[in-house]
Amino acid sequence: MPPSDSLRAPALDPAEIHRARRLLASPAVKERVWPALAAAAFAACAALSLAAAMIVAPPTTLSHPLEEEP
């Protein structure tokens, strides 16, 4: 049985299929780094200011809890 003509030559050109896939592919979305970096910087500043406020704040009790009262 002789092979058909479709087996000898491809029906679709692979280069054209590749070109069509590239044209139909959605463009890659580049993610921006600045919003995440700004949020991290804000969180770091807030944490440092809270830590500084806790260190500088006066104690809530006027006497040491381990001292015995007379």
Phi and psi restraints in degrees (range 20) as a CNS / XPLOR table:
assign (resid 1 and name C) (resid 2 and name N)
       (resid 2 and name CA) (resid 2 and name C) 1.0 -75.2 20.0 2
assign (resid 2 and name N) (resid 2 and name CA)
       (resid 2 and name C) (resid 3 and name N) 1.0 143.9 20.0 2
assign (resid 2 and name C) (resid 3 and name N)
       (resid 3 and name CA) (resid 3 and name C) 1.0 -68.4 20.0 2
assign (resid 3 and name N) (resid 3 and name CA)
       (resid 3 and name C) (resid 4 and name N) 1.0 147.1 20.0 2
assign (resid 3 and name C) (resid 4 and name N)
       (resid 4 and name CA) (resid 4 and name C) 1.0 -76.4 20.0 2
assign (resid 4 and name N) (resid 4 and name CA)
       (resid 4 and name C) (resid 5 and name N) 1.0 166.1 20.0 2
assign (resid 4 and name C) (resid 5 and name N)
       (resid 5 and name CA) (resid 5 and name C) 1.0 -68.3 20.0 2
assign (resid 5 and name N) (resid 5 and name CA)
       (resid 5 and name C) (resid 6 and name N) 1.0 -26.7 20.0 2
assign (resid 5 and name C) (resid 6 and name N)
       (resid 6 and name CA) (resid 6 and name C) 1.0 -69.4 20.0 2
assign (resid 6 and name N) (resid 6 and name CA)
       (resid 6 and name C) (resid 7 and name N) 1.0 -21.2 20.0 2
assign (resid 6 and name C) (resid 7 and name N)
       (resid 7 and name CA) (resid 7 and name C) 1.0 -81.5 20.0 2
assign (resid 7 and name N) (resid 7 and name CA)
       (resid 7 and name C) (resid 8 and name N) 1.0 -23.4 20.0 2
assign (resid 7 and name C) (resid 8 and name N)
       (resid 8 and name CA) (resid 8 and name C) 1.0 -81.4 20.0 2
assign (resid 8 and name N) (resid 8 and name CA)
       (resid 8 and name C) (resid 9 and name N) 1.0 -41.8 20.0 2
assign (resid 8 and name C) (resid 9 and name N)
       (resid 9 and name CA) (resid 9 and name C) 1.0 -120.0 20.0 2
assign (resid 9 and name N) (resid 9 and name CA)
       (resid 9 and name C) (resid 10 and name N) 1.0 135.6 20.0 2
assign (resid 9 and name C) (resid 10 and name N)
       (resid 10 and name CA) (resid 10 and name C) 1.0 -67.7 20.0 2
assign (resid 10 and name N) (resid 10 and name CA)
       (resid 10 and name C) (resid 11 and name N) 1.0 144.1 20.0 2
assign (resid 10 and name C) (resid 11 and name N)
       (resid 11 and name CA) (resid 11 and name C) 1.0 -72.2 20.0 2
assign (resid 11 and name N) (resid 11 and name CA)
       (resid 11 and name C) (resid 12 and name N) 1.0 -34.9 20.0 2
assign (resid 11 and name C) (resid 12 and name N)
       (resid 12 and name CA) (resid 12 and name C) 1.0 -119.6 20.0 2
assign (resid 12 and name N) (resid 12 and name CA)
       (resid 12 and name C) (resid 13 and name N) 1.0 139.9 20.0 2
assign (resid 12 and name C) (resid 13 and name N)
       (resid 13 and name CA) (resid 13 and name C) 1.0 -76.5 20.0 2
assign (resid 13 and name N) (resid 13 and name CA)
       (resid 13 and name C) (resid 14 and name N) 1.0 122.3 20.0 2
assign (resid 13 and name C) (resid 14 and name N)
       (resid 14 and name CA) (resid 14 and name C) 1.0 -60.2 20.0 2
assign (resid 14 and name N) (resid 14 and name CA)
       (resid 14 and name C) (resid 15 and name N) 1.0 -33.3 20.0 2
assign (resid 14 and name C) (resid 15 and name N)
       (resid 15 and name CA) (resid 15 and name C) 1.0 -66.0 20.0 2
assign (resid 15 and name N) (resid 15 and name CA)
       (resid 15 and name C) (resid 16 and name N) 1.0 -40.0 20.0 2
assign (resid 15 and name C) (resid 16 and name N)
       (resid 16 and name CA) (resid 16 and name C) 1.0 -70.1 20.0 2
assign (resid 16 and name N) (resid 16 and name CA)
       (resid 16 and name C) (resid 17 and name N) 1.0 -34.9 20.0 2
assign (resid 16 and name C) (resid 17 and name N)
       (resid 17 and name CA) (resid 17 and name C) 1.0 -65.2 20.0 2
assign (resid 17 and name N) (resid 17 and name CA)
       (resid 17 and name C) (resid 18 and name N) 1.0 -42.0 20.0 2
assign (resid 17 and name C) (resid 18 and name N)
       (resid 18 and name CA) (resid 18 and name C) 1.0 -63.5 20.0 2
assign (resid 18 and name N) (resid 18 and name CA)
       (resid 18 and name C) (resid 19 and name N) 1.0 -40.9 20.0 2
assign (resid 18 and name C) (resid 19 and name N)
       (resid 19 and name CA) (resid 19 and name C) 1.0 -64.2 20.0 2
assign (resid 19 and name N) (resid 19 and name CA)
       (resid 19 and name C) (resid 20 and name N) 1.0 -41.4 20.0 2
assign (resid 19 and name C) (resid 20 and name N)
       (resid 20 and name CA) (resid 20 and name C) 1.0 -66.2 20.0 2
assign (resid 20 and name N) (resid 20 and name CA)
       (resid 20 and name C) (resid 21 and name N) 1.0 -38.8 20.0 2
assign (resid 20 and name C) (resid 21 and name N)
       (resid 21 and name CA) (resid 21 and name C) 1.0 -65.8 20.0 2
assign (resid 21 and name N) (resid 21 and name CA)
       (resid 21 and name C) (resid 22 and name N) 1.0 -38.7 20.0 2
assign (resid 21 and name C) (resid 22 and name N)
       (resid 22 and name CA) (resid 22 and name C) 1.0 -65.2 20.0 2
assign (resid 22 and name N) (resid 22 and name CA)
       (resid 22 and name C) (resid 23 and name N) 1.0 -38.5 20.0 2
assign (resid 22 and name C) (resid 23 and name N)
       (resid 23 and name CA) (resid 23 and name C) 1.0 -70.4 20.0 2
assign (resid 23 and name N) (resid 23 and name CA)
       (resid 23 and name C) (resid 24 and name N) 1.0 -32.2 20.0 2
assign (resid 23 and name C) (resid 24 and name N)
       (resid 24 and name CA) (resid 24 and name C) 1.0 -85.7 20.0 2
assign (resid 24 and name N) (resid 24 and name CA)
       (resid 24 and name C) (resid 25 and name N) 1.0 -17.3 20.0 2
assign (resid 24 and name C) (resid 25 and name N)
       (resid 25 and name CA) (resid 25 and name C) 1.0 -67.3 20.0 2
assign (resid 25 and name N) (resid 25 and name CA)
       (resid 25 and name C) (resid 26 and name N) 1.0 141.1 20.0 2
assign (resid 25 and name C) (resid 26 and name N)
       (resid 26 and name CA) (resid 26 and name C) 1.0 -73.1 20.0 2
assign (resid 26 and name N) (resid 26 and name CA)
       (resid 26 and name C) (resid 27 and name N) 1.0 145.6 20.0 2
assign (resid 26 and name C) (resid 27 and name N)
       (resid 27 and name CA) (resid 27 and name C) 1.0 -67.8 20.0 2
assign (resid 27 and name N) (resid 27 and name CA)
       (resid 27 and name C) (resid 28 and name N) 1.0 145.3 20.0 2
assign (resid 27 and name C) (resid 28 and name N)
       (resid 28 and name CA) (resid 28 and name C) 1.0 -70.1 20.0 2
assign (resid 28 and name N) (resid 28 and name CA)
       (resid 28 and name C) (resid 29 and name N) 1.0 131.3 20.0 2
assign (resid 28 and name C) (resid 29 and name N)
       (resid 29 and name CA) (resid 29 and name C) 1.0 -90.2 20.0 2
assign (resid 29 and name N) (resid 29 and name CA)
       (resid 29 and name C) (resid 30 and name N) 1.0 123.7 20.0 2
assign (resid 29 and name C) (resid 30 and name N)
       (resid 30 and name CA) (resid 30 and name C) 1.0 -87.0 20.0 2
assign (resid 30 and name N) (resid 30 and name CA)
       (resid 30 and name C) (resid 31 and name N) 1.0 127.8 20.0 2
assign (resid 30 and name C) (resid 31 and name N)
       (resid 31 and name CA) (resid 31 and name C) 1.0 -84.5 20.0 2
assign (resid 31 and name N) (resid 31 and name CA)
       (resid 31 and name C) (resid 32 and name N) 1.0 139.1 20.0 2
assign (resid 31 and name C) (resid 32 and name N)
       (resid 32 and name CA) (resid 32 and name C) 1.0 -87.9 20.0 2
assign (resid 32 and name N) (resid 32 and name CA)
       (resid 32 and name C) (resid 33 and name N) 1.0 140.9 20.0 2
assign (resid 32 and name C) (resid 33 and name N)
       (resid 33 and name CA) (resid 33 and name C) 1.0 -92.5 20.0 2
assign (resid 33 and name N) (resid 33 and name CA)
       (resid 33 and name C) (resid 34 and name N) 1.0 -26.2 20.0 2
assign (resid 33 and name C) (resid 34 and name N)
       (resid 34 and name CA) (resid 34 and name C) 1.0 -59.9 20.0 2
assign (resid 34 and name N) (resid 34 and name CA)
       (resid 34 and name C) (resid 35 and name N) 1.0 -41.9 20.0 2
assign (resid 34 and name C) (resid 35 and name N)
       (resid 35 and name CA) (resid 35 and name C) 1.0 -61.8 20.0 2
assign (resid 35 and name N) (resid 35 and name CA)
       (resid 35 and name C) (resid 36 and name N) 1.0 -41.4 20.0 2
assign (resid 35 and name C) (resid 36 and name N)
       (resid 36 and name CA) (resid 36 and name C) 1.0 -68.5 20.0 2
assign (resid 36 and name N) (resid 36 and name CA)
       (resid 36 and name C) (resid 37 and name N) 1.0 -38.2 20.0 2
assign (resid 36 and name C) (resid 37 and name N)
       (resid 37 and name CA) (resid 37 and name C) 1.0 -66.8 20.0 2
assign (resid 37 and name N) (resid 37 and name CA)
       (resid 37 and name C) (resid 38 and name N) 1.0 -40.2 20.0 2
assign (resid 37 and name C) (resid 38 and name N)
       (resid 38 and name CA) (resid 38 and name C) 1.0 -65.7 20.0 2
assign (resid 38 and name N) (resid 38 and name CA)
       (resid 38 and name C) (resid 39 and name N) 1.0 -40.2 20.0 2
assign (resid 38 and name C) (resid 39 and name N)
       (resid 39 and name CA) (resid 39 and name C) 1.0 -65.5 20.0 2
assign (resid 39 and name N) (resid 39 and name CA)
       (resid 39 and name C) (resid 40 and name N) 1.0 -40.4 20.0 2
assign (resid 39 and name C) (resid 40 and name N)
       (resid 40 and name CA) (resid 40 and name C) 1.0 -66.4 20.0 2
assign (resid 40 and name N) (resid 40 and name CA)
       (resid 40 and name C) (resid 41 and name N) 1.0 -39.6 20.0 2
assign (resid 40 and name C) (resid 41 and name N)
       (resid 41 and name CA) (resid 41 and name C) 1.0 -65.6 20.0 2
assign (resid 41 and name N) (resid 41 and name CA)
       (resid 41 and name C) (resid 42 and name N) 1.0 -40.5 20.0 2
assign (resid 41 and name C) (resid 42 and name N)
       (resid 42 and name CA) (resid 42 and name C) 1.0 -63.9 20.0 2
assign (resid 42 and name N) (resid 42 and name CA)
       (resid 42 and name C) (resid 43 and name N) 1.0 -42.9 20.0 2
assign (resid 42 and name C) (resid 43 and name N)
       (resid 43 and name CA) (resid 43 and name C) 1.0 -64.7 20.0 2
assign (resid 43 and name N) (resid 43 and name CA)
       (resid 43 and name C) (resid 44 and name N) 1.0 -38.8 20.0 2
assign (resid 43 and name C) (resid 44 and name N)
       (resid 44 and name CA) (resid 44 and name C) 1.0 -66.4 20.0 2
assign (resid 44 and name N) (resid 44 and name CA)
       (resid 44 and name C) (resid 45 and name N) 1.0 -43.0 20.0 2
assign (resid 44 and name C) (resid 45 and name N)
       (resid 45 and name CA) (resid 45 and name C) 1.0 -64.3 20.0 2
assign (resid 45 and name N) (resid 45 and name CA)
       (resid 45 and name C) (resid 46 and name N) 1.0 -40.7 20.0 2
assign (resid 45 and name C) (resid 46 and name N)
       (resid 46 and name CA) (resid 46 and name C) 1.0 -64.9 20.0 2
assign (resid 46 and name N) (resid 46 and name CA)
       (resid 46 and name C) (resid 47 and name N) 1.0 -41.3 20.0 2
assign (resid 46 and name C) (resid 47 and name N)
       (resid 47 and name CA) (resid 47 and name C) 1.0 -66.1 20.0 2
assign (resid 47 and name N) (resid 47 and name CA)
       (resid 47 and name C) (resid 48 and name N) 1.0 -41.3 20.0 2
assign (resid 47 and name C) (resid 48 and name N)
       (resid 48 and name CA) (resid 48 and name C) 1.0 -67.4 20.0 2
assign (resid 48 and name N) (resid 48 and name CA)
       (resid 48 and name C) (resid 49 and name N) 1.0 -39.1 20.0 2
assign (resid 48 and name C) (resid 49 and name N)
       (resid 49 and name CA) (resid 49 and name C) 1.0 -69.1 20.0 2
assign (resid 49 and name N) (resid 49 and name CA)
       (resid 49 and name C) (resid 50 and name N) 1.0 -36.6 20.0 2
assign (resid 49 and name C) (resid 50 and name N)
       (resid 50 and name CA) (resid 50 and name C) 1.0 -66.1 20.0 2
assign (resid 50 and name N) (resid 50 and name CA)
       (resid 50 and name C) (resid 51 and name N) 1.0 -40.8 20.0 2
assign (resid 50 and name C) (resid 51 and name N)
       (resid 51 and name CA) (resid 51 and name C) 1.0 -64.8 20.0 2
assign (resid 51 and name N) (resid 51 and name CA)
       (resid 51 and name C) (resid 52 and name N) 1.0 -40.9 20.0 2
assign (resid 51 and name C) (resid 52 and name N)
       (resid 52 and name CA) (resid 52 and name C) 1.0 -65.3 20.0 2
assign (resid 52 and name N) (resid 52 and name CA)
       (resid 52 and name C) (resid 53 and name N) 1.0 -39.0 20.0 2
assign (resid 52 and name C) (resid 53 and name N)
       (resid 53 and name CA) (resid 53 and name C) 1.0 -66.2 20.0 2
assign (resid 53 and name N) (resid 53 and name CA)
       (resid 53 and name C) (resid 54 and name N) 1.0 -36.5 20.0 2
assign (resid 53 and name C) (resid 54 and name N)
       (resid 54 and name CA) (resid 54 and name C) 1.0 -68.9 20.0 2
assign (resid 54 and name N) (resid 54 and name CA)
       (resid 54 and name C) (resid 55 and name N) 1.0 -33.9 20.0 2
assign (resid 54 and name C) (resid 55 and name N)
       (resid 55 and name CA) (resid 55 and name C) 1.0 -74.9 20.0 2
assign (resid 55 and name N) (resid 55 and name CA)
       (resid 55 and name C) (resid 56 and name N) 1.0 -41.0 20.0 2
assign (resid 55 and name C) (resid 56 and name N)
       (resid 56 and name CA) (resid 56 and name C) 1.0 -79.9 20.0 2
assign (resid 56 and name N) (resid 56 and name CA)
       (resid 56 and name C) (resid 57 and name N) 1.0 -26.0 20.0 2
assign (resid 56 and name C) (resid 57 and name N)
       (resid 57 and name CA) (resid 57 and name C) 1.0 -62.3 20.0 2
assign (resid 57 and name N) (resid 57 and name CA)
       (resid 57 and name C) (resid 58 and name N) 1.0 144.5 20.0 2
assign (resid 57 and name C) (resid 58 and name N)
       (resid 58 and name CA) (resid 58 and name C) 1.0 -70.3 20.0 2
assign (resid 58 and name N) (resid 58 and name CA)
       (resid 58 and name C) (resid 59 and name N) 1.0 156.9 20.0 2
assign (resid 58 and name C) (resid 59 and name N)
       (resid 59 and name CA) (resid 59 and name C) 1.0 -67.0 20.0 2
assign (resid 59 and name N) (resid 59 and name CA)
       (resid 59 and name C) (resid 60 and name N) 1.0 153.7 20.0 2
assign (resid 59 and name C) (resid 60 and name N)
       (resid 60 and name CA) (resid 60 and name C) 1.0 -80.5 20.0 2
assign (resid 60 and name N) (resid 60 and name CA)
       (resid 60 and name C) (resid 61 and name N) 1.0 -22.8 20.0 2
assign (resid 60 and name C) (resid 61 and name N)
       (resid 61 and name CA) (resid 61 and name C) 1.0 -108.1 20.0 2
assign (resid 61 and name N) (resid 61 and name CA)
       (resid 61 and name C) (resid 62 and name N) 1.0 150.8 20.0 2
assign (resid 61 and name C) (resid 62 and name N)
       (resid 62 and name CA) (resid 62 and name C) 1.0 -92.6 20.0 2
assign (resid 62 and name N) (resid 62 and name CA)
       (resid 62 and name C) (resid 63 and name N) 1.0 -17.0 20.0 2
assign (resid 62 and name C) (resid 63 and name N)
       (resid 63 and name CA) (resid 63 and name C) 1.0 -122.4 20.0 2
assign (resid 63 and name N) (resid 63 and name CA)
       (resid 63 and name C) (resid 64 and name N) 1.0 153.8 20.0 2
assign (resid 63 and name C) (resid 64 and name N)
       (resid 64 and name CA) (resid 64 and name C) 1.0 -71.9 20.0 2
assign (resid 64 and name N) (resid 64 and name CA)
       (resid 64 and name C) (resid 65 and name N) 1.0 136.8 20.0 2
assign (resid 64 and name C) (resid 65 and name N)
       (resid 65 and name CA) (resid 65 and name C) 1.0 -67.3 20.0 2
assign (resid 65 and name N) (resid 65 and name CA)
       (resid 65 and name C) (resid 66 and name N) 1.0 -21.1 20.0 2
assign (resid 65 and name C) (resid 66 and name N)
       (resid 66 and name CA) (resid 66 and name C) 1.0 -91.1 20.0 2
assign (resid 66 and name N) (resid 66 and name CA)
       (resid 66 and name C) (resid 67 and name N) 1.0 -8.8 20.0 2
assign (resid 66 and name C) (resid 67 and name N)
       (resid 67 and name CA) (resid 67 and name C) 1.0 -72.0 20.0 2
assign (resid 67 and name N) (resid 67 and name CA)
       (resid 67 and name C) (resid 68 and name N) 1.0 140.7 20.0 2
assign (resid 67 and name C) (resid 68 and name N)
       (resid 68 and name CA) (resid 68 and name C) 1.0 -91.9 20.0 2
assign (resid 68 and name N) (resid 68 and name CA)
       (resid 68 and name C) (resid 69 and name N) 1.0 135.7 20.0 2
assign (resid 68 and name C) (resid 69 and name N)
       (resid 69 and name CA) (resid 69 and name C) 1.0 -85.3 20.0 2
assign (resid 69 and name N) (resid 69 and name CA)
       (resid 69 and name C) (resid 70 and name N) 1.0 138.9 20.0 2
